[in-house]
Amino acid sequence: MRKFSKKTVAVAGSAAFVVAAAGVAYAYYATSIVGSGTGTATPAVNAASPLTFASSAITGLVPGGSAVSTTVTFTNPNAYAVSFPARTVSVASVSGPAGCATNAVALLSGTANLTAGVLPANGSTTITVPVAMADSITVDQTACAGAALTVTYAAA
């Protein structure tokens, strides 16, 4: 039978100890990562503001005359970019002085297309809408002459 030297026994014993320690450490690591906890989550508030639009003043409208160009500016009030689909912008209604208080009297029309795009944070884009006033032989439009008219647009 062969006898091992003290040096060989020491090296073999040290190696066995290292292997055993590594096994214990792995077992401790693998089995000690357990637990439970409780908590609550609050959903983020969607503070997004819708795009707004405003138009320029319209002057020079004449019943049966040429269309007058007006601009409609779309603004993104958010601190981040917002994408939007294509829209058709058109005259929706008109209000003004007595005798020209509705579009049934003023007979305004106008349409333009807003192409789809992305408005940067706090950015804006402007389109031109040609607005015309139709002439009528059945409606008295005298009160509309030189009157300040408020035009409301719709983006559909």
RAQUIWO-V20984 format. One record per pair of residues at least 24 apart in sequence whose C-alpha atoms are under 8 Angstrom apart, sorted by the first residue. I is the first residue (numbers start at 1). J is the second residue. D is the distance in Angstrom with one decimal. If there is no record, write none. Layout:
I/J/D
I/J/D
//
This chain:
48/78/6.5
49/76/8.0
49/77/6.5
49/78/6.2
50/76/7.3
50/77/7.6
51/75/5.6
51/76/5.0
51/77/6.7
52/76/6.8
52/77/7.8
58/149/7.7
59/146/8.0
60/146/7.8
61/132/6.8
61/133/6.2
62/132/8.0
62/133/6.2
62/145/7.3
63/132/8.0
63/133/5.0
63/134/5.2
63/135/4.4
63/136/7.7
63/141/7.7
64/132/7.7
64/133/6.0
64/134/4.8
64/135/4.5
65/132/7.1
65/133/6.8
65/134/7.6
66/132/6.3
67/130/5.5
67/131/5.0
67/132/4.1
67/133/7.3
68/130/5.4
68/131/5.2
68/132/6.2
69/128/6.3
69/129/5.7
69/130/4.4
69/131/6.2
70/128/5.7
70/129/5.3
70/130/6.2
70/131/7.0
71/126/6.5
71/127/5.6
71/128/4.4
71/129/5.9
72/126/5.6
72/127/5.5
72/128/6.3
72/129/7.0
73/124/6.6
73/125/5.7
73/126/4.2
73/127/6.5
74/124/5.4
74/125/5.3
74/126/6.2
75/119/7.7
75/122/7.0
75/123/5.9
75/124/4.2
75/125/6.7
76/119/6.3
76/120/7.2
76/121/6.4
76/122/5.0
76/123/5.4
76/124/6.1
77/121/7.1
77/122/4.9
77/123/7.5
78/121/5.7
78/122/5.7
79/121/4.8
79/122/6.1
80/120/6.5
80/121/4.3
80/122/7.4
81/118/6.6
81/119/5.5
81/120/4.2
81/121/4.5
81/122/7.8
82/118/5.5
82/119/5.4
82/120/6.5
82/121/7.3
83/116/7.6
83/117/5.7
83/118/4.1
83/119/6.2
84/116/5.6
84/117/5.7
84/118/6.2
84/119/7.8
85/115/7.1
85/116/4.4
85/117/6.7
86/113/7.3
86/114/5.5
86/115/4.5
86/116/4.1
86/117/7.6
87/113/6.0
87/114/5.1
87/115/6.6
87/116/7.4
87/155/5.7
87/156/5.4
88/112/5.9
88/113/4.6
88/114/6.1
88/154/7.9
88/155/5.5
88/156/5.4
89/113/6.0
89/114/6.9
89/129/7.8
89/153/6.5
89/154/5.6
89/155/4.4
89/156/6.6
90/129/7.7
90/153/5.4
90/154/5.5
90/155/6.7
91/131/7.9
91/151/6.8
91/152/6.1
91/153/4.6
91/154/6.4
92/151/7.5
92/152/5.4
92/153/4.9
92/154/5.5
93/151/6.0
93/152/5.2
93/153/7.0
94/149/6.5
94/150/5.6
94/151/4.6
94/152/6.2
95/149/5.8
95/150/5.2
95/151/6.7
96/144/7.8
96/147/7.1
96/148/6.3
96/149/4.7
96/150/6.2
97/143/7.3
97/144/7.7
97/147/7.0
97/148/7.6
97/149/7.7
98/143/7.2
99/141/7.5
99/142/7.9
99/143/5.3
99/144/7.4
100/141/6.8
100/143/5.5
100/144/5.3
105/139/6.3
105/140/7.2
105/141/6.1
106/133/6.6
106/134/7.6
106/141/6.5
106/144/6.4
107/133/5.5
107/134/5.4
107/135/7.6
108/132/5.5
108/133/4.5
108/134/6.4
109/133/6.6
109/134/7.8
//
